[in-house]
């Protein structure tokens, strides 16, 4: 069959993810789709992948994706009538410390919520599953019964057959050579002719960066990724292993020594060892190691010296590993995004283009990735919130060196624990506040937020600011007393938070107000005022939250989270009518939060402004003689203002605020303060996993307004039928740790919800958790339990108002 000249979707790349996307499109009835592969299917990273299929992930959405894929794989051979070697052996993960055991308890709780019966084990129980390993130095481990391995080529070919049988077209040995636009459609160029299509998908694996360059003239950017070399080897046949396997009738479970950073898997009667070494290597990023035109079915030279330590450690753990020689070594390329999660979703800045690449665990995630990609294409939305993988999470700071440095860091720490007070050190200082040096000089311990450096907390002389000090799940550490002091300064006096990187957009033009009313669920504010606004999708789920400042009838500033910059700009730009102007002003202005009962007195001394203007007002003013916009609002929940000023003027303003007695505070204190006020955060408490009504945002939903905003019908029906689950605030009898994101909420022996935020409230003196629970359990006073690192802690539902200053008298003072 010749190459079609038209298609609804063209997928570039024939690895497991591209083929899975095609298969899921076909299953959804979209069969007018073409996949282009420059060589044979699987020619990239797929063919040399080890094929491990873990369900384990510290990310809720990634675990969901993997869980779905593994369930699909178990029936795929029958569904497509194609044989697949899929061994569901289970796995053991080893813990050398109590910290690691806590991580396992957390993930096991998430797994149980998703229907995976993971089990935290003692060393003795681990040896029952894997009798060949030494356990004398272990704290315990985790048993995952649905882990295993699959043949990557058979998996890919099975989905390819399924897609072809349903009517899709796969063209092998047909490299795409570029793209162009014509009459609102894509034209994908190949040596066999051009294809016109509505949608295009970059699923080109480690060639995805090259493919992304084609889209730069159409508003795109070069995909942020780097290529790492991953090495694993297979031993010769091991007699003891063969005898045990024949006696038991099944293979050993996969062993992952995550603290030593390797996996060890049975392969027939041999063992397969795959380390993730700190002395890792990135390829194809220097003049003497250029990107190859074609690396299909090729490998890098063996490099055993790089993994020598891991080999020795693994032989000590499982002595039979060292009894035989090496049968074969694999050293191949794997693409890495800067955080190790794939790039899966809309291509930033480009209409009807999607990304599905940079999968470090592509075999395990391929099935779920195809489902997610197909949903994005067909519906413009996904069943699960997939921000963890959305390509728009990386914006304008991901230069090539950043990508290399982060890929090296992530690969070398593949199994690392992501502690709540730890900041990864590689590739920092990409975007700096105009007062960055001053903040650091005051003791600021920095974190990166969409590349912007912000202080998390402020250390004093003698505080332990080492990276080692952050290796804990507990709230206690050198930061604890400092966060308490910062919160108390905001409560009793005045604090200042340097907050660069607020995403801000100027929207203007005749009809801008009416257009906004048709996008948000609630009402617009009057001129000179501001309001919170929520943008739902057509299911009534939360796409984003923005602060809307109204300067004139059709003149607005929209402010949103730093991480939301590209996401929210595209949300606004997508359906923007002609005649309206939308400008991203994020890099033009910076922000200070100046808040606390002493803030009015401070501004009286340094500002020319109406300091009696009410809550939620804004005005042009002068602060320290410099022009600024003062916004009468405080995410900390005290009397206060946001100060928005140019980068050039902000150092003068910051110095004046400090000289006026304000104490610097950081993001950790702000998180504590906002939780005491019941304020939600984007992609934590507010995501497409929840409708506006489930999130307790009823007061921002105006179903009686004339505009037919997205989700209006769905929200009206939900209100009619009754909300099934509800946002709640809970006071928790927590121990040393507050509730992490997606901790399970129990009522007796029944799972009834999950947490979305947790922190210690220093003004109320209690551990606070936000979450959603079954609606009948959302009544104040209801006693529930939150599973925190394996321990069920009493949690009491609180009234639906702020825990601190419930009448907002301090805020409105």
Number of C-alpha atoms within 10 A of each C-alpha: 6 8 16 16 14 18 20 17 26 27 27 28 33 31 28 33 30 31 33 31 31 35 30 24 25 21 16 13 12 18 22 19 25 27 25 27 26 21 19 18 25 26 21 28 27 26 22 21 25 22 20 22 28 24 26 25 19 17 15 20 16 22 21 20 24 25 26 20 24 27 13 14 20 14 11 19 19 12 13 16 11 16 13 21 13 20 18 21 19 22 29 28 24 26 27 17 14 13 18 23 23 20 20 28 23 24 26 25 25 27 24 14 18 14 10 17 15 23 19 23 21 17 19 15 17 24 15 10 17 19 14 17 19 16 22 10 11 16 17 24 26 27 24 23 18 22 22 24 25 21 18 27 21 19 27 27 22 25 25 27 18 25 26 18 14 17 17 22 23 24 20 15 14 19 17 21 13 16 21 14 13 9 6 10 16 25 22 23 16 17 10 15 13 19 21 22 23 16 20 28 26 23 30 27 31 24 22 22 21 15 22 20 16 16 22 14 11 14 11 17 19 17 27 25 28 27 27 23 19 23 27 23 20 22 21 17 18 18 14 13 20 14 12 16 16 11 9 9 9 12 22 25 25 29 23 24 22 20 17 19 21 22 22 23 23 20 15 13 20 21 25 23 22 24 28 24 22 16 11 18 16 21 17 14 14 9 7 7 10 10 16 9 7 12 17 16 15 16 16 14 11 15 13 15 9 17 19 13 14 21 19 14 15 25 16 14 17 18 14 18 26 16 13 15 12 15 13 12 19 21 20 23 27 25 28 30 25 25 17 21 20 26 31 27 28 24 25 24 20 16 19 19 22 24 26 31 32 30 26 24 22 27 31 28 27 29 29 27 32 25 24 24 28 26 19 18 21 14 10 13 21 18 12 16 20 21 17 18 21 20 25 22 17 22 18 12 16 20 15 14 14 19 23 26 17 24 27 24 20 22 27 18 18 20 17 14 18 16 14 13 20 17 16 13 14 15 19 18 17 15 19 16 23 19 20 21 11 14 23 16 11 14 17 21 20 22 22 19 16 22 21 22 24 26 23 23 24 27 19 13 7 7 14 14 17 10 12 9 14 21 16 20 22 16 17 13 17 18 24 16 12 20 23 17 17 26 28 18 21 30 22 13 17 30 28 26 24 25 22 25 26 23 24 27 22 17 22 20 16 14 14 21 19 13 17 23 18 18 21 27 31 24 18 19 17 14 16 15 20 24 19 19 23 23 25 26 22 16 18 25 25 27 24 23 24 21 16 23 25 23 17 13 16 18 19 22 20 24 22 22 20 19 21 24 23 20 21 24 20 18 14 16 14 11 10 16 12 8 11 16 16 19 13 16 16 18 15 13 22 25 23 20 23 31 31 27 20 22 24 19 13 21 22 13 13 17 22 16 17 14 16 9 12 14 18 18 20 24 17 14 17 18 26 20 14 16 19 24 19 25 24 24 24 19 20 26 27 29 26 31 27 22 26 23 22 17 17 14 19 26 17 15 24 25 14 20 25 15 12 17 15 24 21 24 28 26 20 21 28 22 22 22 28 21 27 29 21 20 15 18 17 16 21 15 21 21 22 23 18 23 25 27 24 25 21 17 15 15 11 17 21 17 17 10 14 9 17 15 23 19 22 23 15 16 25 17 12 17 14 9 9 12 17 14 22 23 25 27 28 29 22 24 17 22 13 11 17 24 28 21 21 25 26 28 27 21 16 10 7 8 17 20 24 25 25 23 22 25 25 26 24 19 17 14 10 17 24 27 31 25 25 25 25 19 17 12 19 23 15 14 13 14 19 23 22 29 24 24 24 19 14 16 20 17 24 23 21 19 15 15 14 18 20 19 16 14 11 15 11 16 20 15 13
